Amino acid sequence: MNVILRRNRSARKSVADRLRERAGIGRAARFLRREFQDWRQTRTWLRQLSEADARQAALDDLARRGPKAWRGLYRALNGAVGPACLSADALWRLGQTEGVRILLRRAYEEEWLLGAGPDRRLDALRALRRLESEAVRQTFRRALDAAGFERDPRACLEHLTLALSAIRVLRIFDAPTPLTDWLRALHFGTASLRGLTYPSSRLPASTLASALRALALRGLLTEYPRQSFDALRDALHSADMSVCRTALLGLQRLGDPRALPLLQPIAVTRGHPLVTQARYAIERLAGPEADVLALLRAGRPESEPDSLLRPAEPTARRAEEARALLRSA
């Protein structure tokens, strides 16, 4: 009798286990069915977003369905470059800025615009141009503002890498970036890292800030060559020495002789941290007259470049030496 009861109990248990297994399989099947439907729907939306005529209809459909329907777009951010850019742009149009941030961080980590092969880099350029430039500019401004007040060194580096990726992407659009954005990045020096108080924590962040200023300088000289001299002159008078160094390099690249009165006081000041860079810039700007300029006393910034060709000691002998040095060989 006991044997029969034990057999009945084991039979009941096995039936219950089978029912639970079937229920689990049913739940898994329903989950996979929903996932497949979401995947197909996301593919349909991405195809419509890539077509100019159907884009607005897809955005209206996404807005009507609500945030639960946007999970597929967030997943697509980690997929191929083209669908990822389409998803980031759609999310930004729906009021979700996180998609653009995720995309720009990925573009920086995977080096879409630098280290990738020619074919992949071309695909990345085409895909990134689908983004709204305003979305990239807003992300750049917010990241730069957050980096200036961030106290956590790791979080500060994340903000700076995001700003660096955004400023790289800004250079690929046809429309010029507003001058204020280039100036904002140009004036972001070591002193702008207000949240980082320890020098050891500032070193990695200041390196990224230097790369950020270099890209801003390149964009400024490319898109605003006429306004570059005034912008670099103001940056040269900054209290942040790292900003002054970038401005000095920009004046050298610009090749405007009006920079000579600005650089000469730095070149003749003993102990100035930029004296070597200033003298080298003067040599590049003045050409064969650089040897004479090494003998000259500092002039005022409002002086004309030609008026700087005067000896440090206005004696007849010095004047004759200056004329001999200026005489063509």
Helices and strands as residue ranges (DSSP letters): H 2-49, H 55-65, G 67-70, H 71-76, H 81-93, H 98-109, H 118-128, H 133-149, H 153-170, H 179-186, G 190-192, H 199-223, H 228-236, H 241-254, G 257-259, H 260-267, H 275-286, G 287-289, H 290-293, G 305-308, H 316-326
